[in-house]
């Protein structure tokens, strides 16, 4: 689910054709569209709304929370994002690599090393 939020919420604020241009606010209402939202798209050099700062911070969060595990028991590992990555799970003695090309290709092989 977090992969979908990242895809739609974080990647979706970047203008598809103009590098460095983001959306002021990502509208979520029924029938709303990004280009006609509150301030629409920014400009490469003249727009830096507070939402731009939040948007830039959001990009740094893409690598956060890929995996979760049980805190007390340590017997379960959850994949929270479909992101190419490797996790070393010391409690279980495992190293697991995730290879994916999500959302282009569905499916997600987990490869124990």
One Martini backbone bead per residue (centre of mass of N, CA, C, O) as a GRO file, in nm:
protein
  113
    1UNK     BB    1   0.056   0.063  -0.020
    2UNK     BB    2   0.298   0.258  -0.003
    3UNK     BB    3   0.370   0.243  -0.304
    4UNK     BB    4   0.115   0.395  -0.396
    5UNK     BB    5   0.163   0.655  -0.238
    6UNK     BB    6   0.431   0.721  -0.373
    7UNK     BB    7   0.336   0.725  -0.664
    8UNK     BB    8   0.097   0.940  -0.620
    9UNK     BB    9   0.216   1.150  -0.401
   10UNK     BB   10   0.520   1.195  -0.485
   11UNK     BB   11   0.545   1.154  -0.795
   12UNK     BB   12   0.275   1.329  -0.861
   13UNK     BB   13   0.416   1.627  -0.805
   14UNK     BB   14   0.571   1.584  -1.058
   15UNK     BB   15   0.637   1.698  -1.347
   16UNK     BB   16   0.640   1.516  -1.645
   17UNK     BB   17   0.811   1.756  -1.836
   18UNK     BB   18   0.937   1.936  -1.583
   19UNK     BB   19   1.206   1.980  -1.425
   20UNK     BB   20   1.151   2.097  -1.088
   21UNK     BB   21   0.838   2.075  -1.108
   22UNK     BB   22   0.568   2.138  -0.893
   23UNK     BB   23   0.307   2.096  -0.687
   24UNK     BB   24   0.138   2.262  -0.454
   25UNK     BB   25  -0.123   2.064  -0.465
   26UNK     BB   26  -0.280   1.752  -0.400
   27UNK     BB   27  -0.565   1.663  -0.521
   28UNK     BB   28  -0.847   1.441  -0.387
   29UNK     BB   29  -1.093   1.508  -0.524
   30UNK     BB   30  -1.359   1.466  -0.698
   31UNK     BB   31  -1.274   1.586  -1.021
   32UNK     BB   32  -0.992   1.662  -0.983
   33UNK     BB   33  -0.697   1.848  -1.086
   34UNK     BB   34  -0.378   1.942  -1.101
   35UNK     BB   35  -0.360   2.196  -1.298
   36UNK     BB   36  -0.637   2.323  -1.140
   37UNK     BB   37  -0.527   2.380  -0.886
   38UNK     BB   38  -0.477   2.622  -0.671
   39UNK     BB   39  -0.166   2.685  -0.825
   40UNK     BB   40  -0.055   2.459  -0.954
   41UNK     BB   41   0.216   2.490  -1.117
   42UNK     BB   42   0.516   2.570  -1.103
   43UNK     BB   43   0.842   2.701  -1.124
   44UNK     BB   44   1.179   2.677  -1.160
   45UNK     BB   45   1.243   2.996  -1.015
   46UNK     BB   46   0.951   3.132  -0.869
   47UNK     BB   47   0.885   2.869  -0.687
   48UNK     BB   48   0.849   2.830  -0.308
   49UNK     BB   49   0.665   2.661  -0.138
   50UNK     BB   50   0.604   2.482   0.138
   51UNK     BB   51   0.536   2.222  -0.028
   52UNK     BB   52   0.815   2.187  -0.148
   53UNK     BB   53   0.959   2.105   0.110
   54UNK     BB   54   0.786   1.855   0.161
   55UNK     BB   55   0.844   1.719  -0.110
   56UNK     BB   56   1.149   1.688  -0.072
   57UNK     BB   57   1.128   1.519   0.186
   58UNK     BB   58   0.970   1.279   0.061
   59UNK     BB   59   1.201   1.165  -0.112
   60UNK     BB   60   1.370   1.069   0.145
   61UNK     BB   61   1.134   0.845   0.225
   62UNK     BB   62   1.151   0.605   0.018
   63UNK     BB   63   1.359   0.422   0.213
   64UNK     BB   64   1.136   0.404   0.418
   65UNK     BB   65   0.969   0.135   0.529
   66UNK     BB   66   1.008  -0.146   0.375
   67UNK     BB   67   1.044  -0.294   0.654
   68UNK     BB   68   0.898  -0.530   0.889
   69UNK     BB   69   0.887  -0.646   1.235
   70UNK     BB   70   0.875  -0.814   1.501
   71UNK     BB   71   0.956  -0.719   1.818
   72UNK     BB   72   0.915  -0.966   2.013
   73UNK     BB   73   0.943  -1.229   1.827
   74UNK     BB   74   1.078  -1.230   1.522
   75UNK     BB   75   0.900  -1.412   1.283
   76UNK     BB   76   0.821  -1.152   1.114
   77UNK     BB   77   0.816  -1.028   0.773
   78UNK     BB   78   0.748  -0.718   0.611
   79UNK     BB   79   0.643  -0.594   0.303
   80UNK     BB   80   0.583  -0.244   0.228
   81UNK     BB   81   0.774  -0.224  -0.031
   82UNK     BB   82   0.841  -0.205  -0.385
   83UNK     BB   83   1.189  -0.230  -0.351
   84UNK     BB   84   1.497  -0.230  -0.432
   85UNK     BB   85   1.651  -0.455  -0.190
   86UNK     BB   86   1.822  -0.506   0.133
   87UNK     BB   87   1.798  -0.734   0.413
   88UNK     BB   88   1.914  -0.764   0.751
   89UNK     BB   89   1.818  -1.042   0.964
   90UNK     BB   90   1.955  -1.129   1.251
   91UNK     BB   91   1.742  -1.296   1.419
   92UNK     BB   92   1.711  -1.505   1.154
   93UNK     BB   93   1.966  -1.522   0.964
   94UNK     BB   94   1.900  -1.308   0.723
   95UNK     BB   95   1.916  -1.238   0.368
   96UNK     BB   96   1.717  -1.011   0.169
   97UNK     BB   97   1.621  -0.979  -0.169
   98UNK     BB   98   1.471  -0.723  -0.375
   99UNK     BB   99   1.312  -0.760  -0.691
  100UNK     BB  100   1.193  -0.480  -0.893
  101UNK     BB  101   0.942  -0.311  -1.139
  102UNK     BB  102   0.769  -0.130  -0.990
  103UNK     BB  103   0.476  -0.087  -1.187
  104UNK     BB  104   0.546  -0.231  -1.457
  105UNK     BB  105   0.583  -0.497  -1.284
  106UNK     BB  106   0.444  -0.759  -1.154
  107UNK     BB  107   0.570  -0.871  -0.884
  108UNK     BB  108   0.792  -1.021  -0.610
  109UNK     BB  109   1.099  -1.119  -0.564
  110UNK     BB  110   1.239  -1.313  -0.310
  111UNK     BB  111   1.589  -1.339  -0.212
  112UNK     BB  112   1.778  -1.553  -0.063
  113UNK     BB  113   2.130  -1.543   0.054
   0.00000   0.00000   0.00000
